[in-house]
Amino acid sequence: MEHHLKTSLEKLEADRVLAPFCMSIYVATQILANAQLGSAVSPITATPARASQTPMPFGKWLATKSDAVELLVALHEAKCISFDAQPATLVQLRDRFEKEYGIDLSDFSNIDNNNRSRKRSLTPFLQRLRDLSNERSERLDG
């Protein structure tokens, strides 16, 4: 019984830790899907009055701003998202991310500079995502 309780608690902790990873993957797929739709589909608003207001964010970014910048820089460098058949710029990725996830990244350049000045690890968020993904595979396959 104690072993099952410990295993259940470990799974709950893993799920809590995996949430930002899952959200990040979901963010990337949403950015990609929205980019592929481009201007072919006009945005739908709930009421005509809402059309003039700032659109509601799709979700809420739960990790830090530096994590968001780290993820967006990696997506940009990997050139895995495009707008109008061209690799997305950091500005395009930042703007879309801000709108979709309700985060203010107006200090993106400063955060990116700070991220690149890290002493211990340049990409702790990406490393955490990798580790969590590996742990998930081991848990599910082992």
N, C-alpha and C positions, 0 to 999 in steps of 0.2 A: 504494500500500500504506500509506504514512504517513497519507494522508487518511482511509482506512478505520479505521486504528488510532485516530486522533484522534477520529473520529466515534463509534467504539465506546466509547472512554474517556469522552467527553462524555455518551453515553447512560447509562453506568454511574453517573456522577456525578449525572445528572438523576434516575435511579431511586432513588439513595440519598437525594437531597434530597426526592424526591416521596413517599417512604415515610411520613413523618409526615402529609402531606396526605391520602394514600390512607387511612391509619388514621383520621384525623379524620372523613373522609366516612363511613367504615365505622362509626365510633363513633356518629355522628349517626343513621345508618340503623338501627343496632341499638337505640339508645335509643328511636327512633320505633316500631320493630316491637314492642319489649317493652312500650311504653306502650299500643299498640293491643291487644295481647293481654290486658293488665291482669290481672285476677284470674280470667279465664275459664279459664285453664290453670294448674294447680298446678305448682310447680317439681318437676323430676324429680331425684332424688338417686341416686347410684351404689349406695349401701348404706344401710340404716336408720341405721347409726352416723354416717354423714356428715350426716344430716339435722339433727343438733344442732350441727354444726360450722359455722364460717363458710364460705359457698360459695366455691368456687374462682373467681378472676376469669376472665372470658372471654378476655381478652388482657392485654397489658402496654402501658401508655402509655409511649412512648419519648421524647416531648418534655418540656419543663419544666412545672412546676406552673403557672407564670404563663401558659404557652401554653394549658394546659387551662382555666384560669379565663377567659382571653380568649375561647376558643371557646365555652364554656358561656354566658358573658354574651351573646355574639352570638346564639347559638341561642335564648336566653330572650327577648332583645329582638325577634327576628324572629318569635317566637311560632309557630315551625314544628314544635314538639313539644307534644303534649298528653297529659294523664293524665285519665282519666274525663271526656273531652269538655271539659276545661278547659285553658287554656294552662299548661304546666308552670312551676312556680316554680323559682327558682334552687336552692332546697334540694332539690327533687325531682331536678333535673338533676344536682346535685352528688352526691347520695346514690347515684343509679343509676350515674353515671360511676365513682365510687369502687369500687362492687361489681363492675362489669363489667371494669374495667381496672386493678384493684389499685393504686390511687394514694390516698394520704391527703391529702384536701383540707380537713382540719379548720381550717386557717388561711385558708380561702377569702376571708373578708372582708378580712383583712390584705393578701392577695395582690391582691385586686380594688382596694383603696385604692392600693397601690403601682403597679399597672398604670395607674390613672387619673392618677397623679402623674408619669408619664413625660414627659420634656422633648422628646425627638426625635420620637417617634411613639407614639401611644396604642395602636395595634394592629399591632405588627410581625409577629406570627404570622399574622394574617388577611391582611396585605399579602403576606407570603411565600407563603401558600397561593394567593392570587390570581395572583401572578407565576408560580408554578410551574404553575398550571393554564393560564395563557396561553402559557407556554413549551411546554407539552405539546401544546397545540392547534397552535401554529406548527410544532413538530417533526413532528407526525403529518400535518398538512395541507399543509405546505410542502415 
